[in-house]
Amino acid sequence: MAKILSIIIPSYNMEKLLGRCIESLLPDKLNNIEIIIVNDGSKDNTLLVANEYKGNYPDVIVVIDKPNGNYGSCINEGLKVAKGKYIKILDADDWFDSKAFKEYILVLEKTDVDLILTDFNDVIADGPIIKRHCENLDPYKVLSSTHVFESSSFLKLGMHAVTYRTKILRDNNYKQTEGISYTDQEWIFYPMEWVQKVFYCPLNVYQYNLGREGQTMDPKIIVRNISHFIQILERMLDTLSHKEFSNEQKKYLYNCMRGTLKTIYKNVLLNDNIGFDLKTLSNLDHRIKYMLPLYYKEMDDFVIHKYLPLKYIYYWRRKQKRYPNIVLQLNKNLKLLQKKFEYYRS
């Protein structure tokens, strides 16, 4: 049977969560999908779990076993074998809402575009569920990429909302950076150059699991891997400096980088024990000033916290040092208090 959708599941040490992820993709009589599980050199029983499911669903599940090469290598390997007209990524610790997913497949069968957007939930451990959706895009209509790129809510959606036509990735030899984490940002950056027709489907498909200890979005792990964010950002800046983009594309791509910029500056400048060479940040800062002058100026107004409104980037640019330790400790205490407040509020 022809496959309408290929779903790549990058998996590293996910034996305890992979089953939930796969089960969410197996509503009754859904044989026109392809589930590509990429085992990224796991040290636990992830591969065993994947192969058990493959044995039960041989016409639906493909298993790739490879040495560890990090997130981007999993996407690259999955893309090589994908047979679906469309392609989507699902992290092994996340899942789809099965009912919404089944409806979504019916929509895909009647759709012929380059990019499909769907809603998703942020599912916070021991906390609230936050719905993410496009507030100002017309649903169930084919839209031009120019119109979509100008949408403020589109900028906030991220990779969990995105499904691409597989052909546009293959035709343009799309590859993610290998050997580092956080390359999911590349998934919503580079392919947008090739997108022409877009379709918004307001189904809440993706369930994004947040707050799990040990995941790459754990603040302690982000701090350790801040060089990965810088490598990703430098590659994005290289692309912008060597290619021609429309004004709408530029606006979207620049805004795409804002989150990465915030992550870099905030983690380097508000952590006193990160052990990061500030000269590296200074070199990046000069490049931002040259290539993105408006954003460079805007960054001067970034504050530590709404209850600690100190302009930490402005301070560092003038003093070439971080705020004193007492300020950094206040920030840590505020974040802890905010987490407790959100927990009790939920």
Disulfide bonds with the S-S distance in Angstrom:
none
